[in-house]
Every structure is written in C-alpha cells, then in structure tokens.
Amino acid sequence: MRWSTSTTPRRSRPGSTARTGRHRRIASSHPRSGAHVDVPEIDVVEAAERIAAGTPVVDVREPEEYREGHVPGATLIPLGSIAVRSDEVPSDGQVLIVCRSGARSLRAAEHLRGLGVDAINVAGGTMAWIGAGERVTVGDEPGA
C-alpha cells in the first residue's frame, strides 16, 4: 500500500493518524512526560526498501519470538528492556522498529522518539513482513 506523495506534516490529536509522504504518522502522548509524540509508520514494502538501503532495524519482541523468525539484520531489544537499553539503538539516522503486529513497536518508537531517536514503526510487524513474502532469519543471530 502506498500513501499520498504530500510531504506537508499534519498535526494530529493523540490516538489519530495522519498521512504524510509514503508513510503515516500516529499521534500519541509520550508515556512518561505526556508530551505529544508523532510516530511515523511505514508499510513492509517501504520497510524492505529502506532496509535494503541500510536503515537499521530493532525488533522489540521477546527472544523466543525473535528466534522463530525475524527481519534479517534486526537487532533484538525486547520492549521491556528498551528503556534501559535505549543507548544500543542507533541514533545517527532513522531506525525501523518492528514487533509481531505493530503494537509493541509503536510503544517502543514512542519512547525512543521521546529521547530524540528518529524511530519509525513498521505497520503490521513481522506478520505483515511474512505475509508480503519477505524472508526471515531463524535463530539467535541477526542474519544478513
């Protein structure tokens, strides 16, 4: 699914979505500060293109889920550890955040964006990734 080509950002109220560029923005409140946080969200087609171009990926599922199959090259940092391990998330550019369906990764992206990281949620998560026919890596290693 492709979004409109408009690049004009839109302000949204918490819990709503706005489309900008080839992704949507999900507005929410940062869990600790209550500040408004816009979280960009892209589909798996766009995610695959960005990964091929070198954008890093963080998988926030549990280790067992990760071992069963993950986006190649994804670094595992479970959602429950994201606050204490946020220094392990690349902060020198965009980073894609993925989970099983997109819910946990949205929460992680909210947290990371509150810290200044350019985190982008992958809509539909690993289920959508597999559903789109993209390959996964099985086991503990991030893969290539």
N, C-alpha and C positions, 0 to 999 in steps of 0.2 A: 504494500500500500504506500503510495506517495502522497505527500502533503503539498499544499499550495506553495508557490515559489516566493511568496511575500516574505520579506525579511524584517518587517516592522514589528518590533516586540509589542506585545499587548499585556497590559496589567490585568490580572485576574484576581478574583476573590478566592480565599482558601477553599480547597476542595474542587475547584473548577479547572477546566483545561482550556488552553488557547493554542491555536496552531500558528507556528511561525517557521518559515523556511521549510525544510523537509522533515521537521520533527514537531512534536507538540510540547508545550510547556504545561506542567502541572503545578498549580499554585497550592501551597500548604503553609503551615506555620512550623517554624523550627521547634522541635520538641522541648528544648530547654529554655530558649530565650523568648519563644512565642513570636519572633520576628517573621515577617513574610519571606518565604523562600520559593523562588520559581525553579522547578526542576525540569530541564529539558528531557524529553523522552523520544527515542527513535525506534523504528521497527527493526526487525532482524536483517532485512535486506540492507538497510543503511548501516547497521552494525557490522555486517560482514565486510562491506566496502571499507569502513573505517579501520577495522582490524587488519585487513589486507594492506592498508596504507601505514600500519604501525601503531595505531592507537592502542594503548594498554587496556586490559580488561581485569576487573576484580569480581570474583564470584563470592557472594556472601551466604551461600548455603552451608549446610553442615558438612563435615568431612565425608560422611558416608554417601551423601548425595553427590558430592564432587567426584568421588571415586567411581561412581556408577556411570558418569559421563559428563564432561564439561566442555565449554568452548575452548578450542585449542589455544594454548598460551595464557589462559586465565590464571591469575593468582588467587589462591583461596585465603579469604579473611572472613570467617563467619560473622554474621550480623551481630551476634552477642559480643564479639571481640572488636568491632570496628572502632569504638570509642578509644580503646587503649592501644590499638594498632594503626590508628589513622596516619601515623608518620610513615608507614610502609606503603601508603597509596601514593603513586606518582602525582606530584603537584606542579610539574613544569609544563602542563598542557592538559588537554582533555583526557578523561579516563571513563571508560564504559563500565557500568555496574550492572551485574546480572545475577539472577537467582533462579528459582524454578518457574515462577509465573509473572514476576514483575513487582510483587508487593513488598517483599523484603528489600529488594534492590532499590525501590523508591525510598524506603525509610533510610537506607544507608546513604543514598545520594543526597537526601535532605540534610542529614548530619554532616556529610563531607562538604556540601556547598556552604553550610553554616560556618565551616572552618576555612572557606576560601578556595576549596578544590573545585575545579571545573568538571564535576561529576555529571554524567548523563545516564539516565535509566534506559535499559533495554526492555521495551514493551513486550510482554508475553514470556520473557525469560527464556530459560533453556528449553521449555516445552515448545515455544514458538520457533526457536532455533532448529530443533529437531524436526518439527512439523514443516519447516521450509526446506528440508532436505540438506541442511548444513551438517558437516561431520562433527563428531565429538571425540575427545580423547578420554579413554578409560584408564583409571588408575590414579595414583597419587601425584604423578608428575604433571606440570602444566602442559607439556606437549608442544608441538610446533605446527 
